[in-house]
Amino acid sequence: MRIIRVLVVDDSMVFREAISRGISMDSRIEVVGKAVDPYDARDKLLELNPDVMICDVNMPKLNGVEFIRRLLPQYKIPIIVVSSISDVVFDAMDAGAVDFLSKPDARTPNGFDNFIKELIIKVKGALNARVSSGNSTQVNRLNENKVIQPSNINAANNKVIAIGASTGGTEAIYALLKMLPKTMPGIVIVQHIPPLFSKMFAERLNLQTQFNVKEAQTGDVVEAGKILIAPGDKHMKIKKAGDKYIVETLQGNKVNGHCPSVDVLFESVAKIVGKNAVGIILTGMGQDGAVGLVAMRRAGARTIGQDEESSVVYGMPKVAFEIGAVEKQVPLSRIPNILFDMLK
């Protein structure tokens, strides 16, 4: 198999060396260079031509977000951002980074070992990622498409829209939600994301879209105009409470390597909501969500998958499409119109 050549950029020598040693334990990964700041990184990119770059966002001389924003128009390389707990990672994703990971907490048992395992997975996934010079351009392109709201959209309040995403999903979800009216039925979302970042992501969407968006808690009602984001360390399921749908968030083992898992959400939607649901699977590495989307379709739900060209990583949507879970596979820009048609 192909060796993945990696450049590690971090102003902390200790962390830079620890990352380099850790990921080099994997036989498929070779750290070909280390850089102390963005200017050093730029020179090493030209000299070493790595496949993937790991980059801190808080660095001297030039912050990581601005570095990514300036770099990608000229040098298309998949970038994984590492950061302390801060919503600045979403700015980095907007600038064009393909994935992010929070720096480990020294007080957490096996924190660094788990961080390295996750980073190795993300490096391998980033190798085939589609790189753009700023994901905000994707949002702008999407906003150029005129979406007509069906006249009977308000009558669809008994419906549930379930969305699953992973790598590249934070920007894809934002782009999609920007095109949807607040009268949409209740939306539940599983995005593979570290704990704490899920709350920041929900708060960010709450400010940047028309919807009432929050990190889900057990008992939250799924209702029109409201979006519930699964916590970064809990599974989320749909339950029935009288004539309403509510969510349950619960601790549990990883499913398909993830907690929260898209399959856990989709399978509960298939069982509880059935034909009154629409399932959407977006960009992401791996196969989480494919089996759950099949269950939704078999239960009579309508299903949509993001196509390869518009996906940052065509993994989850690909597996779902290949096993027959996807009724309509379309570019991200077309999903709103398809969704409206399915809700009629």
RAVEN-V802081 format. One record per run of one state. SS is the DSSP state (H for helix, E for strand, - for the rest). FROM is the first residue (numbers start at 1). TO is the last residue. If there is no record, write none. Layout:
ss:SS from:FROM to:TO
ss:SS from:FROM to:TO
This chain:
ss:- from:1 to:3
ss:E from:4 to:9
ss:- from:10 to:12
ss:H from:13 to:24
ss:- from:25 to:28
ss:E from:29 to:35
ss:- from:36 to:37
ss:H from:38 to:48
ss:- from:49 to:51
ss:E from:52 to:56
ss:- from:57 to:63
ss:H from:64 to:71
ss:- from:72 to:77
ss:E from:78 to:83
ss:- from:84 to:87
ss:H from:88 to:95
ss:- from:96 to:98
ss:E from:99 to:102
ss:- from:103 to:110
ss:H from:111 to:126
ss:- from:127 to:135
ss:H from:136 to:144
ss:- from:145 to:152
ss:H from:153 to:156
ss:- from:157 to:159
ss:E from:160 to:165
ss:- from:166 to:168
ss:H from:169 to:177
ss:- from:178 to:185
ss:E from:186 to:191
ss:- from:192 to:196
ss:H from:197 to:208
ss:- from:209 to:211
ss:E from:212 to:215
ss:- from:216 to:220
ss:E from:221 to:222
ss:- from:223 to:225
ss:E from:226 to:229
ss:- from:230 to:234
ss:E from:235 to:241
ss:- from:242 to:243
ss:E from:244 to:250
ss:- from:251 to:254
ss:E from:255 to:255
ss:- from:256 to:257
ss:E from:258 to:258
ss:- from:259 to:261
ss:H from:262 to:272
ss:- from:273 to:273
ss:H from:274 to:276
ss:E from:277 to:281
ss:- from:282 to:283
ss:E from:284 to:284
ss:- from:285 to:289
ss:H from:290 to:298
ss:- from:299 to:301
ss:E from:302 to:306
ss:- from:307 to:313
ss:E from:314 to:314
ss:- from:315 to:315
ss:H from:316 to:322
ss:- from:323 to:327
ss:E from:328 to:330
ss:- from:331 to:331
ss:H from:332 to:343
ss:- from:344 to:344
